[in-house]
Amino acid sequence: MRKIFYLCNGQKEDCKKKDCFINGGRCRHTTDVRYAKNFKKNNPQVGTYWEKETVPNHKTASED
């Protein structure tokens, strides 16, 4: 099974990545949709996530 990578919002407190962009590192991605920058939980009962229309550009460096 292939992994899906999302742009990270940097809000996972127990992230084990040592190279996180929040700490000046290069890692900007996550496989956990709950911490994806451009997704929101749409229906808490079902647990579906939807992509947002626009994303604010704060706290992230320019993308490659």
N, C-alpha and C positions, 0 to 999 in steps of 0.2 A: 504494500500500500504506500502511496506517495504522500509526503507531507505537504501541507499548505502553509506558506509563510505570509504573515501580515505585517504591515508597518506597526511597530510597537508604540503604545502611548506612554511608556515609561512609568506606569503606575503600580506595577507588581512589586510589593514590598519585599517579598522573600525570593526575588529573582536570583538565581545562582550564577548568572552571567557576570564574569569579571570585566568584560569589555563593553559594558552598557554605555550608550550615548549619554545618559543622564550623568554619568561619572566621567565624561570626557572620552569614552571609548568609541569604537567603530560599530558595535552591534546595534542595529535599528529594527530588528525583526523578532517576531514571536510566532509560535505555532498555536498559541492559546487565543482563540477569538475573543475571549473575555477581556483581553488586554490589547486588542487591535485598535489602532488609532482611528480607523474609518468605519467602525461598526458600532451599532447600538443594539441593546436587547429590546426586541419589539414586543414580545408577549411572554411575560414571566411564567405563566402557567404552562406554556408549551416549550419555552426555552429557545425560541428562534432569534437569530441575529440578522440584522439588515444593514446593508452598506449605507452610510450617510451620503447625502448629496454633496456637501462641501466639508472640508477639514481645515480647522485653523492651523496655521503654521508656526506655532510657538513651541519652544523646547526641543526642536529638532534641527539638525544641521541640514544643509542642502543635500539632496539625494544624488547619488551617482548616476 
